[in-house]
Amino acid sequence: MTTTAVPDASSLWRNKIPTWLRHPAVIAAIYFVATIILYIQAIATGRYNNFVIFRTSFYHLVQGLPLYQLYPAEYYDYFLYHPSFPVLFAPFALLPKEVGLLAWMLGSTAIFLYMIRQLPFAESIKYIIAWFLLIELSNAIQSEQTNPAMTAFMVLTVVSLQRQQSMRAALFAALCFFIKGYGAITGLAFLFFPRKGAFIGWGLVWTIAGSLLPLLFISPQLLWQHYVDWFQLLTSSTIKEDGSLLGMLHVMLGLKTATIELFDKIALLIAVVMLLHVLIYGLLKRVEGYPWMLLAYLLIWIVVFNQSTESPTYIMAVTGVAIACCVMPLSLSWRNGLLWFTLVVVSLSPTDLVPKFINQYAIAWHIKALPCTVVLLFLQAHIGGWRNPDVT
C-alpha cells in the first residue's frame, strides 16, 4: 500500500498519552466499552428512536406500506433514507429489538475503528486520530444513527481508490448513496487516481444492483413510488435541522424568516463555487496529498453546508478536521490549535461535560459549525495556492 506523505504527528501530544494507551487493542477496547455504556443508557431510558425507525422501515417495506410518512404509534420523526436502506438494515431488523440495537451500535463502532486502522498514516498519527475522535463518535453512537458508518464508508472509498481496488471503492461509495445519498460525493476522488474506467464501471454495477434490491420484497410499481416519495421528502422543508453553518449564521446575524430563503440560496451558491474551485485547481495543479485534502474538504463541506445537518452528523466533519490537520503542512502550533479548538467547541461544548450556560449557548448558536468552517477555509486556501505565513 502506498503511504501518503504527511507530517510526523508524534510531537502533537508528545508525552501526553502513556505508551500503553497508544496500543490499537487498548483503543479498541475503550471504544467498545464506551459503546456498551451508551447501549445500557439507551435501554435504561428507552431512548433509541432512530434504531426503531430503521428497524421498522424494513417491516414497512416488506408489508408494502409507505416508507416516507409519519407513524406516530411506532416512532417519531420521518424515515429519510434511500428505499434500499431497509434491506441493507435487515440483518439488524430481524434480531430481537434489544439484541439488534446492541449489534447495530457495536457494528457502527467496529466499522469506524476499521476505517481508522486503514488510513495510510503512521501509527503515531492513527492513535492521535482515534483519541481525538472518541468523544464525537460517542455523541454519534448515542443517537444510533448511520453517521459513523457513513463516515467510515466515505473514507474507505478513498482508501480503496489509493490501493487501486476499484470494485471495493465503488462499493463503499454506493453504500454511502444507499444510506443518505450525499455521502457518495467522496467518489469524486476517483478523478485523481488511476483506473477511472474500472471505478465508473463498478459504480454502475453496484448502483443498479443496489437500487433494485427492494424488488426482492416489493413490486416495481411500489419501488418507483418509494423513490418518488423519497425525492419529495428530501426536497421539502420538512427535514430542515439548521445545525449547519447556515443555521449558525441565521442566529448570529438575526435573520428574519423572510430573508432566510434568499440568504441560503446565495450561501449555497457560494459553497458550490468553493467546491468547484477546489476540484478544478486539483485537476490543473499538483498539490501534494491532494486526494486526502479533498476527502477532508468533502467530509467538512457536506456537513457545514447541509441544511439537514444535526449534532450527530458532525462525526463526518470532525473526521475531516482530523485528516486535514494530518495532511496539510501546518506548523505545530496551528495544528495543535485547530485540533483543540475543534475538540472543545464541537465535541465538548454541546455536552454535559461543560458548564450548563456554555452548553446552552453552544446549542442555541449552533457553534459546532464554527471550527469546522475554519478548517474548511484553511483547506480552501492551501489547495487554491494561497499561503498563510504561518503555514510552512
Stockholm file with secondary structure:
# STOCKHOLM 1.0

chainA/1-392         MTTTAVPDASSLWRNKIPTWLRHPAVIAAIYFVATIILYIQAIATGRYNNFVIFRTSFYHLVQGLPLYQLYPAEYYDYFLYHPSFPVLFAPFALLPKEVGLLAWMLGSTAIFLYMIRQLPFAESIKYIIAWFLLIELSNAIQSEQTNPAMTAFMVLTVVSLQRQQSMRAALFAALCFFIKGYGAITGLAFLFFPRKGAFIGWGLVWTIAGSLLPLLFISPQLLWQHYVDWFQLLTSSTIKEDGSLLGMLHVMLGLKTATIELFDKIALLIAVVMLLHVLIYGLLKRVEGYPWMLLAYLLIWIVVFNQSTESPTYIMAVTGVAIACCVMPLSLSWRNGLLWFTLVVVSLSPTDLVPKFINQYAIAWHIKALPCTVVLLFLQAHIGGWRNPDVT
#=GR chainA/1-392 SS CCCCCCCCGGGTTTTTSCGGGGSHHHHHHHHHHHHHHHHHHHHHHTCCHHHHHHHHHHHHHHTTCCSSSCCTTTCSSCCCSCTTHHHHTHHHHTSCHHHHHHHHHHHHHHHHHHHHHHSSSCHHHHHHHHHHHHHHHHHHHHTTCSHHHHHHHHHHHHHHHHTTCHHHHHHHHHHHHHHTSGGGGGGGGGGGSSCHHHHHHHHHHHHHHHHTGGGGTSCHHHHHHHHHHHHHHHTSSTTCCCCSHHHHHHHHTTCCHHHHHHHHHHHHHHHHHHHHHHHHHHHHSCCTTHHHHHHHHHHHHHHHTCTTCCGGGHHHHHHHHHHHHHHSCBCHHHHHHHHHHHIIIIIITTSTTSCHHHHHHHHHTTTTHHHHHHHHHHHHHHHTTCCCTTBC
#=GC SS_cons         CCCCCCCCGGGTTTTTSCGGGGSHHHHHHHHHHHHHHHHHHHHHHTCCHHHHHHHHHHHHHHTTCCSSSCCTTTCSSCCCSCTTHHHHTHHHHTSCHHHHHHHHHHHHHHHHHHHHHHSSSCHHHHHHHHHHHHHHHHHHHHTTCSHHHHHHHHHHHHHHHHTTCHHHHHHHHHHHHHHTSGGGGGGGGGGGSSCHHHHHHHHHHHHHHHHTGGGGTSCHHHHHHHHHHHHHHHTSSTTCCCCSHHHHHHHHTTCCHHHHHHHHHHHHHHHHHHHHHHHHHHHHSCCTTHHHHHHHHHHHHHHHTCTTCCGGGHHHHHHHHHHHHHHSCBCHHHHHHHHHHHIIIIIITTSTTSCHHHHHHHHHTTTTHHHHHHHHHHHHHHHTTCCCTTBC
//
